[in-house]
Structures are given as C-alpha cells and as structure tokens.
C-alpha cells in the first residue's frame, strides 16, 4: 500500500499558500482577473484536499505530525533557541482543514463580491491563509508571535482596500487594537523566555519546554499572574469579549463580505486556540484560580451581546454580535474546568467556524440583493428566492442550537460542563449556566426576527431578485451540509480532539 | 409480529422518503406534476397507516416483550453517551397510530384546500417531516432524545405555520409561537442539565444509556434517594413548566391563539401535536413524578387552576370571539390531557390513586359538558376563515341563553373563589365523584378480568378517539 504519510509535510501545508501568493503576484498572470481567480481556486482546492489527507492519515493512526523548517540543515536562529517547529495533533489538524475549507469557499464567493484589484486581493488572502495555518501549527512561541503579527498586514490591507467609506479608520483601529494585544503577548513571552533561561540556563522558546518549566514550578507566582493576564487580554482583544469587542463589530460593518467571513470564522478562532494553548495549557494553576472570574466575563459577554442584538438595525452588526455570543459560550465551556466543558468549548469553536462563515455569507448576499444593510429597507426576499430562504433556515436554526445542527452538541456539553463546575462558590456556575441557557432565548428570537424581516412579508420595490445558483449555491450548500453533518454525527469531531481534552484535564489535575 | 419488529425502521423512514419527494417537487421543478407527487405522499402515508395499525393491534393483543433498539451513540457528554434509539410499548404504538391517522386525514383534507397553492408540495413535505419527528418523539428511548425530538417537532410546526410567509402577520405569529416553544426547551434542557449533574455526581448511569426510559423508574427512585427534596422538586417543576410551555398550557396558552390564525388543517395538526407532546412527556416522566405525592397534587392543582381560568375566560369572552373560545377550549383539553396520565399511577393501589381517579372523572365530566356544548355551537352558527378571527353575530339559540345565564352566575365565583373551593367544591368532588369513580373503575376492571392495564389501555384509546373526534368537530366548524 502506498505510504501516504511520506507525502505529508506541515511545511508544505503552511508555506504553499505563500508560494501561491508569490505566483499570483508575479507578472505571469498580468492583471487578468479570470486567470488569477481560477488559479487561486484551483490551488485552494488542492490545498483543502491536502489538508484532508492529514485528517485521513490521522484517522489511520498517525498521532501527531511534526515538521521543522531548517536553513541549510540548522534550526532557524538556533543560538537564541528559536526554531521554526510546527506540530499538529487531532485538534490542530481539524482546525487546519476547516481553515482551508473556509478559504476555498471564500475564494469561490469572491467572484461576485470583489470587483477591483483582484491580483492584490488574492495575494493577500493567500498570505492570510498561510499566517492562520502558521498560528495553529506553531510549536515555538516566537514563531507563533511571528505569524500572529504577520496576520495584521494582510488584514489591514484587505480592510483598507475593499471596505466601505470608513474602512481606512477601521483598518487603523484594527491594527491598533491587535497591536496592543500583540505587545502584551510579546511582553509575556519575553518574560517567560528570560525567566526560564535564567532559572534553567536552557535556551528554548519551544512551547513544550515551557510546559516542562511550568511543571517544575520555576516561575514565581506574581510572574505567573502577570503573564497569564497578559496572554488573556492579548487573546481576548481578538476573541473578542465584552467590553473590548467594539473593534470587531466595526470591522464587520465596514469590510467586504469575504473579509468578514475570514475574520469571523478564522481569525477569532486563532485567539480561542491561543487561549487553550497558552493560558490553559501553560498556566493551569492560574486558570483554576481565575476560572470563576473568566466565567463571569463569559456571562457578561453572553448577556450583553444577546441584549445588544435586539437593538441593532444593521444586519451585519447582528451577525457580529452573534459571533461574540458564540465566543462567550466558548469561554464559559473553557472556564468550567472539566472534560465536558472542554469538549463543548472546542466543539463550539468548530461550529462557530461554520456558522459564522454561513451567517456572513447570508448577510453578504442580502446586502448585495438590497444594496443596503439596514433592516428597515429589507423585506420579502423569500418570495423570489425560495432556495436561498430554505438554506437560510438551516443557518438560522444552527445559530440557535437546534438539534442535529452543528452547535447543539457543543452547547449541550458546555452547559452540562459549566453546571458541573466545581468552584469555591458552588452557586456561581449554576447561576451562570442558567443565565446562559436563558440568553439563548434572546438570540433565538433575534435570529428569527432577522429571518422574518429579510425573507417574509412582501417587497414593495419593483426590483426583481434572482435565486442563488451556480457557485454561490454550491458554497452555501457545502456549509449547510457540514453544519448538518457535524450536527448528526458530532462524534466525528469529538473523537478527533478527545485526547487533547483528556490531556487538558490531566494537566489541571496535576 | 416478527416482520413488524424486524422492519420497524420502515415506519420512521417512509415519512422521511415522502417528505424528501415532496421537497424535491417544490425546490426542483420535475417533469412529474405536483398532484402526482401529492399522490405518492398519500400512498406512502397509507402504507405507514396500515403498518402502524398492525403494530398497534399486535401490541394490544399480545406482546409482553418490548422492542427496544439502540441505533447509535449520538454524542458524548463527558464520559456519558447520548444514544438514539426507540422504545415501543402499547402506549407508544397507539399514539403512533393516532398521529399517522391524523396526518393522513389532514393531507386528504388539504388536497382540496391547498389545491391552488403553489407551495402545496412544500406543505406536504413539512407534514411528512412532522410525522417523522413525531413518531421519533413518541418512541424515544430516552429523555434527552424526547426533548430533542420535541424541539424539532416545534420547529416543524413553526415551518408549517410560516408556510404563507408573504403574509407578515403570519410570520410574526409563527415567530411568537416558536419563541414560546423555546421557553419550554429552556425549562426542559435546564432540567436535563441538572439531572446529568446528579448522574455524574452519584454515578447513576444505568447500562450506559443516559436517562433511558427502560430504567427510568430505577433512575428516578435513585434520584429520590440521593437528592434533597428541594433539588428533586426543582427538577420536577422545571419539567412540568417545560411540558406546559411545549404543549401550550397556561400561562403559555397564547400558543393556541397564534396557531389559530392559520389554515384550518394546520390548526388541527398543530393542536394535535401539542397535545401529544404534553401527554407523552407526562406519561414518560410519570415514574419520577409519582415518587412524591406533592408533585402529583401539584399537577392536579395546576390543571384545576388552568381549567378554572380557561372557563372564566370563556365566559368573559361570552363567545364573541370564536377563535379565542376554541383556543380556551383547547387549553382546557390540553390541561386535562396533561393531568390525565398522572391518574394512571404506575404503582396502582397507592393511597392517592383514588383521589387521582376522582379528579380524573371530574375533568372528564367538565370536559364533556363544555367541549360538546361549544363544538355543537361552533357547528351550529359560526365560521372561521383563514387569517382572521370572526365574531359570531347572533345569540338566539338555546345554548347561548344557557351560557349567558351560566356566565352571569359563574362570574361571581372569583370573589369567593378560595372560600368556595376550600369548603364546598373540592370536598364535593372528592366525596361524590370519588365513589362513582371507584364504582366505574371496578366495573370496567371486572369485565376486563380485573386487569388494571387493560382498563388503562382502553381509557387511552377512548381518549385518543375523543381527541380525534374533537378535532374533527373543530375542523367541521372551521369549514362551515
């Protein structure tokens, strides 16, 4: 039998989009948008298939994948202990596959949504794909930070170039917010690195080494607290959680739809990943200590967003707030400190990747149909677009966690886990869980209100709308299929990252 | 029998196939005409109906063994696994037959009513989808599956209600309906989350099946032993509140009014589904409620309050608004329906059985009077059109005179309600109807060789037939 494992290389997975970006940017294509688009879509299709190969091989028994980027046989910046090491377990592999899929669908949808500067757009998007994958696979904290920072450049340019009238200000706001977060991450990493070095005289920035240091309790308590909160705030800015969510809602309002898809489904999940890998994995004691506070933050986020959604008149803002709500649920699961909660939190992450993308597409289509984002000027689309309407039903129902859609298993696990959380204040997790379940009713009614306004009723304008067909239908069908697939068979995902959650629980016990 | 149990999945997947065909007919314009697709759907329904009739017959005539199938482990909650399966007993088989019959009748009636509607294929698809979920719900093997399928049933009713989505009022009603339904989901899910917490805490998982109905009596008994009273009561009350919201009972009765603003077949189908949802939940959870007399009395008190409230509302309305009247009758019926299974105590012979039966006959007598009078009245002089509540114009008939006399007097009751109920009504019902209940139950049991199970079974059949009859009456009233 052919050894597929020999074909798999994380370096190829992460850096091939950069190579494709270079080809796209080269004068080879000229500025013909059709060729650029076709090349990018073909590349993204192969990239997705390649990522699926990793998933298939993981299923066949490969536990982890490990790769190292070397320069003439030596580790990169080996004198400083920095090496471009990449690793992937079941959790990471899934994240990579989902990222690759979302980018592929975004490329497919960009045909009608991006009308100018195609060359630049596709180049930047490919770079963004590479940086996102780099964040997920980095085994070295400085490599992680490098990709984290590198993500800002294409995102800044994408928001700036393809946004609305206020996009220049928003792009700057995005950079400032995220740069602040990055500085905090950098400060925390420098502190970790140098304290580790002076204590053990071992020079390495590998995340695995840091875990060993942590197990030996070489970091003093005050430093642990400082680093924990630096990491937490750094990731929370991008997650986002209330009250530092304003940047995210602004980006969603002012950016083009494909950029919204990426920022809502991929970029916020990079922060969620960071919270798991750095805050929870490296500082379990601190996480246990601050879990009640994190749970309260999560509840504030959930309640605030579920109430804010009601007031919104802008469909894009509604979608943004729903994403923040999902991240609140994720944080609630994470703060429960038990396997059920972790299982649910990670499942919510994956569900959010699909649902946020689907919701952005839905909102993008609607605003494209009506040339407005205001709820007052939208109505009666369902009569003209029955197919789109019934696919939107799937998306709306998955947002509110209806059984057999992707979010249900995640929500159920999070709530069960959060209710069983063992804090010194026994009532806190119980009350928080009840509030979280109750807030779903608000999201429920708001999502249905959005649906009713958009699709139901009559449209008085003389404009004729056409139902979705071709590539747009295919893209939304794929997402709806995935939502139902993972809703009907949640164990497909749960089994993949089962060992990761087991490991997290083990770390907490130790 | 062997064939029926071996191919039990047919009864689930035939409606799904019918739904698929109908959906395809709506979304993709086939060369096959719309009416042909409807006929396919009806033929499949007839097959399911015959199948369910045979199944019911075999379950009633024989079969002490209950087919329990666990299809798959659906997902894990920590170390516990939620499975999908089916649990068929006499009760479930009767209800499956009833729901299949109801859906079939509705489809036949809708053939004419929705003849000109371009979304008729979608409508047929949704009815079959509802049938699929209802059958799944009735024969759920565990509590979590029941809750999940009841959520999906609610969604299906919402979709059917929202069929004419161009009419914004209809969409708003449907939206309100589903929000009330989500309140029920909230209560039920909260109860399940708490139950799982205790299962985890005390290791009460039986044979790997989480909250399975097969062991539900044992699990409930363990809960009762391990939990403090307040926790046990909280769970029971959450479940009761969930059931009330799911089946549109007080204070969630506006569900019926919301459904009422729709096509008449949709109204009847939705009402029926809500009744069945409430009834099944109470029946399946009865081993838990039955552990504490307080809970059983809580159900009865709640049922009585709803009943009184609905009756008072009916008189206050003075039958001016027929739609509202029918909604309140439905509340009465639904309340009774919820309270009824509580009378079928699992441990027959416990001290409160007598009281239960007594109250059961109280409900029956009141219901028979009001439902018969009101439905006859509806048939006699009234009309309901789609999308509007029609006010009856004249009050000349004998029933109205009786009503106005009765309402003038009964409205005095709220002034002294506590006094009257404490001193006169309750003792009167319990003493007089208690004896008659005992006599009637003895009488029926005697003719059924003294088997209480048969008595219960025939009462269930009677109730279902009465329910179908009642809905048919309403349907007739709507078509006048």
Interface residues (C-beta under 8 A of the other chain):
Chain A: X338 X339 X340 X343 X379 X380 X382 X383 X386 X387 X389 X390 X393 X397 X400 X402 X403 X404 X408 X409 X412 X413 X415 X416 X417 X419 X420 X433 X434 X437 X438 X440 X441 X444 X445 X448 X449 X452 X455 X456 X457 X458 X490 X491 X494
Chain B: X26 X27 X73 X74 X75 X76 X77 X78 X79 X148 X149 X151 X152 X155 X159 X162 X165 X166 X167 X168 X170 X171 X172 X175 X178 X179 X182 X183 X186 X189 X190 X193 X194 X196 X197 X200 X201
